[in-house]
């Protein structure tokens, strides 16, 4: 790794991977301009906390 000057980056934790997946789904939903289903974006509370908007139940 030193020879190739690679950074020693630890693998992402499962929680970080799940958070990134939810963020990606939220981003995709806001691009489409439609309210996403709550089950698709991590639940009502998570979506409201991150965007300040509500999702479809």
C-alpha distance matrix in Angstrom:
0.0 3.8 5.4 5.3 5.9 5.2 7.4 7.8 10.8 13.2 15.1 18.5 21.5 24.4 26.5 24.2 24.1 27.9 28.4 26.5 28.6 31.7 30.9 30.3 33.7 35.4 34.1 35.4 38.7 39.3 38.6 41.2 43.7 44.9 44.9 42.5 43.5 42.5 41.1 38.7 37.2 36.8 40.5 43.0 41.9 38.2 39.3 42.0 39.7 37.0 39.4 42.8 44.4 45.7 44.8 47.2 48.1
3.8 0.0 3.8 5.4 4.8 6.3 8.3 9.2 12.7 15.4 17.9 21.1 24.0 27.2 29.0 26.5 26.8 30.6 30.7 28.8 31.2 34.2 33.0 32.7 36.2 37.6 36.2 37.7 41.0 41.3 40.6 43.4 45.8 47.1 47.2 44.9 46.1 45.0 43.9 41.4 39.7 39.3 42.9 45.3 44.0 40.3 41.4 43.8 41.4 38.7 41.0 44.3 46.1 47.7 47.1 49.6 50.6
5.4 3.8 0.0 3.8 5.5 7.9 10.9 12.3 15.5 18.3 20.4 23.6 26.7 29.7 31.6 29.0 29.0 32.8 33.0 30.9 33.0 36.2 34.9 34.2 37.7 39.3 37.7 38.9 42.3 42.7 41.7 44.4 46.9 48.4 48.7 46.5 47.8 47.0 45.8 43.1 41.6 41.5 45.1 47.6 46.5 42.7 43.6 46.1 43.9 41.0 43.1 46.6 48.2 49.8 49.0 51.4 52.6
5.3 5.4 3.8 0.0 3.8 5.5 9.1 11.3 13.8 16.9 18.5 21.5 24.8 27.6 29.5 26.8 26.4 30.2 30.4 28.0 30.1 33.2 31.9 31.0 34.5 36.1 34.3 35.4 38.9 39.3 38.1 40.9 43.5 45.0 45.4 43.3 44.7 44.0 42.9 40.1 38.7 38.8 42.4 44.8 43.9 40.1 40.7 43.4 41.3 38.3 40.2 43.7 45.2 46.8 45.9 48.3 49.6
5.9 4.8 5.5 3.8 0.0 3.8 6.5 9.3 12.0 15.4 17.5 20.2 23.6 26.6 28.1 25.2 25.4 29.1 28.9 26.6 29.1 32.0 30.4 29.9 33.5 34.8 33.0 34.5 37.9 38.0 37.0 40.0 42.3 43.9 44.2 42.2 43.7 42.9 42.0 39.2 37.5 37.5 41.0 43.3 42.1 38.3 39.0 41.4 39.1 36.2 38.2 41.6 43.3 45.1 44.5 47.1 48.4
5.2 6.3 7.9 5.5 3.8 0.0 3.8 6.4 8.6 11.9 13.8 16.5 19.9 22.9 24.5 21.6 21.7 25.5 25.4 23.2 25.6 28.5 27.2 26.7 30.2 31.6 30.0 31.5 34.8 35.1 34.3 37.2 39.5 40.9 41.1 38.9 40.3 39.4 38.4 35.7 34.0 33.9 37.5 39.9 38.7 35.0 35.8 38.3 36.1 33.1 35.3 38.7 40.4 41.9 41.2 43.8 45.0
7.4 8.3 10.9 9.1 6.5 3.8 0.0 3.8 5.7 9.3 11.8 14.2 17.4 20.7 21.9 19.0 19.6 23.3 22.9 21.0 23.8 26.5 25.1 25.0 28.6 29.7 28.4 30.1 33.3 33.5 33.0 36.0 38.1 39.4 39.3 37.2 38.4 37.3 36.4 33.9 32.0 31.6 35.1 37.4 36.0 32.3 33.3 35.6 33.2 30.4 32.8 36.1 37.9 39.6 39.1 41.8 42.9
7.8 9.2 12.3 11.3 9.3 6.4 3.8 0.0 3.8 6.5 9.5 12.3 15.1 18.6 20.0 17.6 18.3 22.0 22.0 20.6 23.3 25.9 25.0 25.2 28.6 29.9 29.0 30.8 33.7 34.2 34.1 36.9 38.9 39.9 39.5 37.1 38.1 36.6 35.5 33.3 31.5 30.7 34.2 36.6 35.1 31.5 32.8 35.3 32.7 30.3 32.9 36.1 38.0 39.4 38.8 41.4 42.2
10.8 12.7 15.5 13.8 12.0 8.6 5.7 3.8 0.0 3.8 6.5 8.8 11.8 15.2 16.4 13.8 14.6 18.3 18.2 16.8 19.5 22.2 21.3 21.6 24.9 26.2 25.4 27.2 30.1 30.6 30.7 33.4 35.4 36.3 35.8 33.4 34.3 32.8 31.7 29.6 27.7 26.9 30.4 32.8 31.4 27.8 29.1 31.6 29.1 26.7 29.3 32.6 34.3 35.6 35.0 37.6 38.4
13.2 15.4 18.3 16.9 15.4 11.9 9.3 6.5 3.8 0.0 3.8 6.4 8.7 12.2 13.8 11.9 12.8 16.2 16.7 15.9 18.4 20.9 20.6 21.2 24.2 25.6 25.4 27.2 29.8 30.6 31.0 33.5 35.5 36.0 35.1 32.5 33.0 31.3 29.9 28.1 26.3 25.1 28.5 31.1 29.7 26.2 27.9 30.5 28.0 25.9 28.9 32.0 33.7 34.6 33.9 36.3 36.8
15.1 17.9 20.4 18.5 17.5 13.8 11.8 9.5 6.5 3.8 0.0 3.8 6.5 9.3 11.5 9.8 9.8 13.4 14.4 13.5 15.5 18.3 18.5 18.8 21.5 23.3 23.3 24.7 27.3 28.5 28.9 31.1 33.2 33.5 32.6 29.8 30.1 28.6 27.0 25.1 23.6 22.5 26.0 28.9 27.8 24.3 25.9 28.8 26.7 24.5 27.4 30.6 31.9 32.6 31.5 33.7 34.1
18.5 21.1 23.6 21.5 20.2 16.5 14.2 12.3 8.8 6.4 3.8 0.0 3.8 6.5 8.1 6.0 6.4 9.9 10.7 10.1 12.2 14.8 15.0 15.7 18.3 19.9 20.2 21.8 24.1 25.3 26.0 28.2 30.1 30.2 29.2 26.4 26.7 25.0 23.5 21.7 20.1 18.9 22.4 25.1 24.0 20.5 22.2 25.0 22.9 20.8 23.8 26.9 28.2 28.9 27.9 30.2 30.5
21.5 24.0 26.7 24.8 23.6 19.9 17.4 15.1 11.8 8.7 6.5 3.8 0.0 3.8 5.4 5.2 6.3 8.7 9.9 10.7 12.4 14.4 15.3 16.6 18.6 20.1 21.0 22.7 24.5 25.9 27.1 29.0 30.7 30.4 28.9 26.0 25.8 23.7 22.1 20.8 19.2 17.4 20.6 23.5 22.2 19.0 21.2 23.9 21.8 20.3 23.5 26.3 27.6 27.9 27.0 29.1 29.0
24.4 27.2 29.7 27.6 26.6 22.9 20.7 18.6 15.2 12.2 9.3 6.5 3.8 0.0 3.8 5.5 5.0 6.1 8.6 9.9 10.5 12.4 14.2 15.3 16.6 18.4 19.9 21.1 22.6 24.5 25.8 27.3 29.0 28.3 26.7 23.5 23.0 20.9 18.9 17.9 16.7 14.7 17.9 21.1 20.2 17.2 19.3 22.4 20.7 19.4 22.5 25.3 26.1 26.0 24.6 26.4 26.1
26.5 29.0 31.6 29.5 28.1 24.5 21.9 20.0 16.4 13.8 11.5 8.1 5.4 3.8 0.0 3.8 5.4 5.1 6.1 8.6 9.8 10.6 12.2 14.2 15.4 16.5 18.2 20.0 21.1 22.6 24.4 26.0 27.3 26.6 24.7 21.7 21.3 18.9 17.4 16.6 14.8 12.4 15.4 18.3 17.0 13.9 16.4 19.1 17.2 16.1 19.4 22.0 23.1 23.1 22.2 24.3 24.0
24.2 26.5 29.0 26.8 25.2 21.6 19.0 17.6 13.8 11.9 9.8 6.0 5.2 5.5 3.8 0.0 3.8 5.4 5.0 6.1 8.6 9.9 10.4 12.2 14.3 15.2 16.2 18.2 19.9 21.0 22.4 24.5 25.9 25.7 24.2 21.5 21.7 19.6 18.6 17.1 14.9 13.4 16.7 19.3 18.0 14.5 16.3 19.1 17.1 15.2 18.4 21.3 22.6 23.1 22.3 24.8 25.1
24.1 26.8 29.0 26.4 25.4 21.7 19.6 18.3 14.6 12.8 9.8 6.4 6.3 5.0 5.4 3.8 0.0 3.8 5.5 5.1 6.2 8.7 9.9 10.5 12.5 14.3 15.3 16.5 18.4 20.1 21.1 22.9 24.7 24.4 23.2 20.2 20.3 18.8 17.3 15.3 13.8 12.9 16.5 19.5 18.9 15.4 16.7 20.0 18.5 16.5 19.1 22.3 23.1 23.3 21.9 24.0 24.3
27.9 30.6 32.8 30.2 29.1 25.5 23.3 22.0 18.3 16.2 13.4 9.9 8.7 6.1 5.1 5.4 3.8 0.0 3.8 5.4 5.1 6.3 8.6 9.8 10.7 12.4 14.2 15.4 16.6 18.5 20.1 21.4 23.0 22.2 20.6 17.4 17.2 15.3 13.7 12.2 10.7 9.2 12.8 16.0 15.6 12.3 13.8 17.1 16.1 14.5 17.1 20.1 20.5 20.3 18.8 20.7 20.7
28.4 30.7 33.0 30.4 28.9 25.4 22.9 22.0 18.2 16.7 14.4 10.7 9.9 8.6 6.1 5.0 5.5 3.8 0.0 3.8 5.4 5.2 6.1 8.6 9.9 10.5 12.2 14.2 15.3 16.5 18.4 20.2 21.3 20.9 19.2 16.6 16.9 14.8 14.1 12.6 10.0 8.8 12.2 14.7 13.8 10.1 11.5 14.6 13.1 11.1 14.0 17.0 17.9 18.3 17.3 19.8 20.3
26.5 28.8 30.9 28.0 26.6 23.2 21.0 20.6 16.8 15.9 13.5 10.1 10.7 9.9 8.6 6.1 5.1 5.4 3.8 0.0 3.8 5.4 5.0 6.1 8.6 9.8 10.4 12.2 14.1 15.3 16.4 18.5 20.1 20.2 19.2 16.6 17.5 16.3 15.6 13.2 10.9 11.0 14.6 16.9 16.5 12.7 13.2 16.4 15.2 12.4 14.7 18.1 18.8 19.5 18.4 20.8 21.8
28.6 31.2 33.0 30.1 29.1 25.6 23.8 23.3 19.5 18.4 15.5 12.2 12.4 10.5 9.8 8.6 6.2 5.1 5.4 3.8 0.0 3.8 5.4 5.1 6.3 8.7 9.9 10.6 12.4 14.4 15.4 16.8 18.8 18.4 17.4 14.4 14.9 14.1 12.9 10.2 8.8 9.3 13.0 15.8 16.2 12.7 12.8 16.4 16.0 13.5 15.2 18.6 18.6 18.6 16.8 18.7 19.6
31.7 34.2 36.2 33.2 32.0 28.5 26.5 25.9 22.2 20.9 18.3 14.8 14.4 12.4 10.6 9.9 8.7 6.3 5.2 5.4 3.8 0.0 3.8 5.4 5.1 6.2 8.6 9.8 10.5 12.3 14.3 15.5 16.8 16.1 14.6 11.7 12.2 10.9 10.4 8.0 5.5 6.1 9.7 12.1 12.5 9.1 9.0 12.6 12.5 10.3 12.0 15.1 15.0 14.9 13.3 15.5 16.4
30.9 33.0 34.9 31.9 30.4 27.2 25.1 25.0 21.3 20.6 18.5 15.0 15.3 14.2 12.2 10.4 9.9 8.6 6.1 5.0 5.4 3.8 0.0 3.8 5.4 5.1 6.1 8.6 9.8 10.6 12.3 14.4 15.5 15.6 14.6 12.5 14.0 12.9 13.3 10.7 7.8 9.0 12.1 13.7 13.7 10.0 9.2 12.4 11.9 8.8 10.2 13.8 14.2 15.0 14.0 16.8 18.3
30.3 32.7 34.2 31.0 29.9 26.7 25.0 25.2 21.6 21.2 18.8 15.7 16.6 15.3 14.2 12.2 10.5 9.8 8.6 6.1 5.1 5.4 3.8 0.0 3.8 5.4 5.1 6.1 8.6 10.0 10.6 12.5 14.5 14.8 14.6 12.3 14.1 14.0 14.0 10.7 8.8 11.0 14.1 16.0 16.6 13.2 11.9 15.2 15.3 12.1 12.7 16.4 16.2 16.8 15.3 17.5 19.3
33.7 36.2 37.7 34.5 33.5 30.2 28.6 28.6 24.9 24.2 21.5 18.3 18.6 16.6 15.4 14.3 12.5 10.7 9.9 8.6 6.3 5.1 5.4 3.8 0.0 3.8 5.4 5.1 6.1 8.7 9.9 10.8 12.6 12.1 11.5 8.8 10.4 10.7 10.7 7.2 5.9 8.9 11.7 13.5 14.9 12.0 10.2 13.8 14.7 12.0 12.2 15.5 14.5 14.4 12.2 14.0 15.8
35.4 37.6 39.3 36.1 34.8 31.6 29.7 29.9 26.2 25.6 23.3 19.9 20.1 18.4 16.5 15.2 14.3 12.4 10.5 9.8 8.7 6.2 5.1 5.4 3.8 0.0 3.8 5.5 5.1 6.2 8.6 10.0 10.8 10.6 9.6 7.8 10.1 10.0 11.3 8.5 5.9 8.9 10.9 11.7 12.9 10.1 7.6 10.7 11.7 8.9 8.5 11.8 10.9 11.5 10.1 12.7 14.9
34.1 36.2 37.7 34.3 33.0 30.0 28.4 29.0 25.4 25.4 23.3 20.2 21.0 19.9 18.2 16.2 15.3 14.2 12.2 10.4 9.9 8.6 6.1 5.1 5.4 3.8 0.0 3.8 5.4 5.3 6.2 8.8 10.1 11.2 11.4 10.3 13.2 13.7 14.9 11.8 9.6 12.5 14.7 15.4 16.3 13.4 10.8 13.4 14.1 10.7 9.9 13.4 12.9 14.1 13.1 15.6 18.2
35.4 37.7 38.9 35.4 34.5 31.5 30.1 30.8 27.2 27.2 24.7 21.8 22.7 21.1 20.0 18.2 16.5 15.4 14.2 12.2 10.6 9.8 8.6 6.1 5.1 5.5 3.8 0.0 3.8 5.5 5.1 6.4 8.9 9.6 10.6 9.2 12.2 13.6 14.4 10.9 10.0 13.4 15.5 16.5 18.1 15.5 12.8 15.6 16.9 13.9 12.8 16.1 14.7 15.2 13.4 15.1 17.8
38.7 41.0 42.3 38.9 37.9 34.8 33.3 33.7 30.1 29.8 27.3 24.1 24.5 22.6 21.1 19.9 18.4 16.6 15.3 14.1 12.4 10.5 9.8 8.6 6.1 5.1 5.4 3.8 0.0 3.8 5.4 5.3 6.5 6.3 6.8 5.8 9.2 10.9 12.4 9.4 8.6 12.3 13.6 13.9 16.0 14.1 10.9 13.4 15.4 12.9 11.2 13.9 11.9 12.0 9.9 11.5 14.5
39.3 41.3 42.7 39.3 38.0 35.1 33.5 34.2 30.6 30.6 28.5 25.3 25.9 24.5 22.6 21.0 20.1 18.5 16.5 15.3 14.4 12.3 10.6 10.0 8.7 6.2 5.3 5.5 3.8 0.0 3.8 5.4 5.1 6.6 7.5 8.1 11.8 13.0 15.3 12.6 11.0 14.4 15.3 15.0 16.5 14.6 11.1 12.8 14.6 11.9 9.5 12.1 10.4 11.6 10.7 13.0 16.3
38.6 40.6 41.7 38.1 37.0 34.3 33.0 34.1 30.7 31.0 28.9 26.0 27.1 25.8 24.4 22.4 21.1 20.1 18.4 16.4 15.4 14.3 12.3 10.6 9.9 8.6 6.2 5.1 5.4 3.8 0.0 3.8 5.4 8.0 10.2 10.7 14.4 16.1 17.9 14.8 13.6 17.2 18.6 18.6 20.2 18.0 14.7 16.6 18.2 15.2 12.9 15.7 14.1 15.3 14.2 16.0 19.3
41.2 43.4 44.4 40.9 40.0 37.2 36.0 36.9 33.4 33.5 31.1 28.2 29.0 27.3 26.0 24.5 22.9 21.4 20.2 18.5 16.8 15.5 14.4 12.5 10.8 10.0 8.8 6.4 5.3 5.4 3.8 0.0 3.8 5.5 8.6 9.2 12.7 15.3 16.9 14.0 13.8 17.5 18.5 18.5 20.7 19.1 15.6 17.5 19.7 17.2 14.8 17.1 14.7 15.1 13.4 14.4 17.7
43.7 45.8 46.9 43.5 42.3 39.5 38.1 38.9 35.4 35.5 33.2 30.1 30.7 29.0 27.3 25.9 24.7 23.0 21.3 20.1 18.8 16.8 15.5 14.5 12.6 10.8 10.1 8.9 6.5 5.1 5.4 3.8 0.0 3.8 6.8 9.0 12.6 14.9 17.3 15.0 14.3 17.9 18.2 17.4 19.6 18.5 14.8 15.9 18.4 16.3 13.3 14.9 12.3 12.9 11.8 13.0 16.7
44.9 47.1 48.4 45.0 43.9 40.9 39.4 39.9 36.3 36.0 33.5 30.2 30.4 28.3 26.6 25.7 24.4 22.2 20.9 20.2 18.4 16.1 15.6 14.8 12.1 10.6 11.2 9.6 6.3 6.6 8.0 5.5 3.8 0.0 3.8 6.1 9.4 12.1 14.5 12.6 12.6 16.1 15.9 15.2 17.9 17.1 13.5 14.8 17.8 16.2 13.5 14.8 11.6 11.1 9.2 9.6 13.2
44.9 47.2 48.7 45.4 44.2 41.1 39.3 39.5 35.8 35.1 32.6 29.2 28.9 26.7 24.7 24.2 23.2 20.6 19.2 19.2 17.4 14.6 14.6 14.6 11.5 9.6 11.4 10.6 6.8 7.5 10.2 8.6 6.8 3.8 0.0 3.8 6.7 8.9 11.8 10.7 10.3 13.4 12.7 11.5 14.4 14.1 10.6 11.6 14.9 14.0 11.5 12.4 8.9 7.6 5.5 6.2 9.9
42.5 44.9 46.5 43.3 42.2 38.9 37.2 37.1 33.4 32.5 29.8 26.4 26.0 23.5 21.7 21.5 20.2 17.4 16.6 16.6 14.4 11.7 12.5 12.3 8.8 7.8 10.3 9.2 5.8 8.1 10.7 9.2 9.0 6.1 3.8 0.0 3.8 6.2 8.5 6.9 7.1 10.4 10.2 10.2 13.2 12.5 9.4 11.6 14.5 13.4 11.9 13.4 10.5 8.7 5.5 6.0 8.8
43.5 46.1 47.8 44.7 43.7 40.3 38.4 38.1 34.3 33.0 30.1 26.7 25.8 23.0 21.3 21.7 20.3 17.2 16.9 17.5 14.9 12.2 14.0 14.1 10.4 10.1 13.2 12.2 9.2 11.8 14.4 12.7 12.6 9.4 6.7 3.8 0.0 3.8 5.5 5.4 6.9 9.2 8.3 8.8 12.3 12.1 9.9 12.2 15.2 14.8 13.9 15.0 12.2 9.5 5.7 4.7 6.0
42.5 45.0 47.0 44.0 42.9 39.4 37.3 36.6 32.8 31.3 28.6 25.0 23.7 20.9 18.9 19.6 18.8 15.3 14.8 16.3 14.1 10.9 12.9 14.0 10.7 10.0 13.7 13.6 10.9 13.0 16.1 15.3 14.9 12.1 8.9 6.2 3.8 0.0 3.8 5.4 5.4 6.4 4.6 5.3 8.8 8.9 7.4 9.7 12.4 12.6 12.5 13.4 11.2 8.4 5.3 5.6 5.6
41.1 43.9 45.8 42.9 42.0 38.4 36.4 35.5 31.7 29.9 27.0 23.5 22.1 18.9 17.4 18.6 17.3 13.7 14.1 15.6 12.9 10.4 13.3 14.0 10.7 11.3 14.9 14.4 12.4 15.3 17.9 16.9 17.3 14.5 11.8 8.5 5.5 3.8 0.0 3.8 5.7 5.8 5.3 7.8 10.8 10.4 9.9 12.7 14.8 14.8 15.3 16.7 14.8 12.1 9.0 8.7 7.7
38.7 41.4 43.1 40.1 39.2 35.7 33.9 33.3 29.6 28.1 25.1 21.7 20.8 17.9 16.6 17.1 15.3 12.2 12.6 13.2 10.2 8.0 10.7 10.7 7.2 8.5 11.8 10.9 9.4 12.6 14.8 14.0 15.0 12.6 10.7 6.9 5.4 5.4 3.8 0.0 3.8 5.9 7.3 9.7 12.4 10.9 9.8 13.2 15.0 14.1 14.4 16.5 14.6 12.7 9.5 9.8 10.1
37.2 39.7 41.6 38.7 37.5 34.0 32.0 31.5 27.7 26.3 23.6 20.1 19.2 16.7 14.8 14.9 13.8 10.7 10.0 10.9 8.8 5.5 7.8 8.8 5.9 5.9 9.6 10.0 8.6 11.0 13.6 13.8 14.3 12.6 10.3 7.1 6.9 5.4 5.7 3.8 0.0 3.8 5.8 7.9 9.8 7.7 6.4 10.1 11.5 10.3 10.9 13.3 12.0 10.8 8.4 10.1 11.0
36.8 39.3 41.5 38.8 37.5 33.9 31.6 30.7 26.9 25.1 22.5 18.9 17.4 14.7 12.4 13.4 12.9 9.2 8.8 11.0 9.3 6.1 9.0 11.0 8.9 8.9 12.5 13.4 12.3 14.4 17.2 17.5 17.9 16.1 13.4 10.4 9.2 6.4 5.8 5.9 3.8 0.0 3.8 7.1 8.1 5.9 6.7 10.1 10.8 10.5 12.1 14.1 13.4 12.0 10.2 11.9 11.7
40.5 42.9 45.1 42.4 41.0 37.5 35.1 34.2 30.4 28.5 26.0 22.4 20.6 17.9 15.4 16.7 16.5 12.8 12.2 14.6 13.0 9.7 12.1 14.1 11.7 10.9 14.7 15.5 13.6 15.3 18.6 18.5 18.2 15.9 12.7 10.2 8.3 4.6 5.3 7.3 5.8 3.8 0.0 3.8 5.7 5.5 6.3 8.6 10.1 11.0 12.2 13.1 12.1 9.9 8.3 9.7 8.8
43.0 45.3 47.6 44.8 43.3 39.9 37.4 36.6 32.8 31.1 28.9 25.1 23.5 21.1 18.3 19.3 19.5 16.0 14.7 16.9 15.8 12.1 13.7 16.0 13.5 11.7 15.4 16.5 13.9 15.0 18.6 18.5 17.4 15.2 11.5 10.2 8.8 5.3 7.8 9.7 7.9 7.1 3.8 0.0 3.8 5.6 5.4 6.1 8.5 10.2 10.7 10.6 9.3 6.9 6.3 8.3 7.7
41.9 44.0 46.5 43.9 42.1 38.7 36.0 35.1 31.4 29.7 27.8 24.0 22.2 20.2 17.0 18.0 18.9 15.6 13.8 16.5 16.2 12.5 13.7 16.6 14.9 12.9 16.3 18.1 16.0 16.5 20.2 20.7 19.6 17.9 14.4 13.2 12.3 8.8 10.8 12.4 9.8 8.1 5.7 3.8 0.0 3.8 5.5 5.2 5.9 8.6 10.0 9.7 9.9 8.6 9.3 11.8 11.4
38.2 40.3 42.7 40.1 38.3 35.0 32.3 31.5 27.8 26.2 24.3 20.5 19.0 17.2 13.9 14.5 15.4 12.3 10.1 12.7 12.7 9.1 10.0 13.2 12.0 10.1 13.4 15.5 14.1 14.6 18.0 19.1 18.5 17.1 14.1 12.5 12.1 8.9 10.4 10.9 7.7 5.9 5.5 5.6 3.8 0.0 3.8 5.5 5.2 6.2 8.5 9.6 10.2 9.8 10.0 12.9 13.0
39.3 41.4 43.6 40.7 39.0 35.8 33.3 32.8 29.1 27.9 25.9 22.2 21.2 19.3 16.4 16.3 16.7 13.8 11.5 13.2 12.8 9.0 9.2 11.9 10.2 7.6 10.8 12.8 10.9 11.1 14.7 15.6 14.8 13.5 10.6 9.4 9.9 7.4 9.9 9.8 6.4 6.7 6.3 5.4 5.5 3.8 0.0 3.8 5.5 5.3 5.9 7.4 7.1 6.8 7.0 10.4 11.5
42.0 43.8 46.1 43.4 41.4 38.3 35.6 35.3 31.6 30.5 28.8 25.0 23.9 22.4 19.1 19.1 20.0 17.1 14.6 16.4 16.4 12.6 12.4 15.2 13.8 10.7 13.4 15.6 13.4 12.8 16.6 17.5 15.9 14.8 11.6 11.6 12.2 9.7 12.7 13.2 10.1 10.1 8.6 6.1 5.2 5.5 3.8 0.0 3.8 5.6 5.4 4.7 5.1 5.5 7.6 11.1 12.3
39.7 41.4 43.9 41.3 39.1 36.1 33.2 32.7 29.1 28.0 26.7 22.9 21.8 20.7 17.2 17.1 18.5 16.1 13.1 15.2 16.0 12.5 11.9 15.3 14.7 11.7 14.1 16.9 15.4 14.6 18.2 19.7 18.4 17.8 14.9 14.5 15.2 12.4 14.8 15.0 11.5 10.8 10.1 8.5 5.9 5.2 5.5 3.8 0.0 3.8 5.8 5.7 8.0 9.3 11.2 14.7 15.6
37.0 38.7 41.0 38.3 36.2 33.1 30.4 30.3 26.7 25.9 24.5 20.8 20.3 19.4 16.1 15.2 16.5 14.5 11.1 12.4 13.5 10.3 8.8 12.1 12.0 8.9 10.7 13.9 12.9 11.9 15.2 17.2 16.3 16.2 14.0 13.4 14.8 12.6 14.8 14.1 10.3 10.5 11.0 10.2 8.6 6.2 5.3 5.6 3.8 0.0 3.8 6.1 8.2 10.1 11.5 15.2 16.7
39.4 41.0 43.1 40.2 38.2 35.3 32.8 32.9 29.3 28.9 27.4 23.8 23.5 22.5 19.4 18.4 19.1 17.1 14.0 14.7 15.2 12.0 10.2 12.7 12.2 8.5 9.9 12.8 11.2 9.5 12.9 14.8 13.3 13.5 11.5 11.9 13.9 12.5 15.3 14.4 10.9 12.1 12.2 10.7 10.0 8.5 5.9 5.4 5.8 3.8 0.0 3.8 5.3 8.1 9.9 13.7 15.9
42.8 44.3 46.6 43.7 41.6 38.7 36.1 36.1 32.6 32.0 30.6 26.9 26.3 25.3 22.0 21.3 22.3 20.1 17.0 18.1 18.6 15.1 13.8 16.4 15.5 11.8 13.4 16.1 13.9 12.1 15.7 17.1 14.9 14.8 12.4 13.4 15.0 13.4 16.7 16.5 13.3 14.1 13.1 10.6 9.7 9.6 7.4 4.7 5.7 6.1 3.8 0.0 3.8 7.0 10.0 13.6 15.6
44.4 46.1 48.2 45.2 43.3 40.4 37.9 38.0 34.3 33.7 31.9 28.2 27.6 26.1 23.1 22.6 23.1 20.5 17.9 18.8 18.6 15.0 14.2 16.2 14.5 10.9 12.9 14.7 11.9 10.4 14.1 14.7 12.3 11.6 8.9 10.5 12.2 11.2 14.8 14.6 12.0 13.4 12.1 9.3 9.9 10.2 7.1 5.1 8.0 8.2 5.3 3.8 0.0 3.8 6.8 10.3 12.7
45.7 47.7 49.8 46.8 45.1 41.9 39.6 39.4 35.6 34.6 32.6 28.9 27.9 26.0 23.1 23.1 23.3 20.3 18.3 19.5 18.6 14.9 15.0 16.8 14.4 11.5 14.1 15.2 12.0 11.6 15.3 15.1 12.9 11.1 7.6 8.7 9.5 8.4 12.1 12.7 10.8 12.0 9.9 6.9 8.6 9.8 6.8 5.5 9.3 10.1 8.1 7.0 3.8 0.0 3.8 6.9 9.0
44.8 47.1 49.0 45.9 44.5 41.2 39.1 38.8 35.0 33.9 31.5 27.9 27.0 24.6 22.2 22.3 21.9 18.8 17.3 18.4 16.8 13.3 14.0 15.3 12.2 10.1 13.1 13.4 9.9 10.7 14.2 13.4 11.8 9.2 5.5 5.5 5.7 5.3 9.0 9.5 8.4 10.2 8.3 6.3 9.3 10.0 7.0 7.6 11.2 11.5 9.9 10.0 6.8 3.8 0.0 3.8 6.4
47.2 49.6 51.4 48.3 47.1 43.8 41.8 41.4 37.6 36.3 33.7 30.2 29.1 26.4 24.3 24.8 24.0 20.7 19.8 20.8 18.7 15.5 16.8 17.5 14.0 12.7 15.6 15.1 11.5 13.0 16.0 14.4 13.0 9.6 6.2 6.0 4.7 5.6 8.7 9.8 10.1 11.9 9.7 8.3 11.8 12.9 10.4 11.1 14.7 15.2 13.7 13.6 10.3 6.9 3.8 0.0 3.8
48.1 50.6 52.6 49.6 48.4 45.0 42.9 42.2 38.4 36.8 34.1 30.5 29.0 26.1 24.0 25.1 24.3 20.7 20.3 21.8 19.6 16.4 18.3 19.3 15.8 14.9 18.2 17.8 14.5 16.3 19.3 17.7 16.7 13.2 9.9 8.8 6.0 5.6 7.7 10.1 11.0 11.7 8.8 7.7 11.4 13.0 11.5 12.3 15.6 16.7 15.9 15.6 12.7 9.0 6.4 3.8 0.0
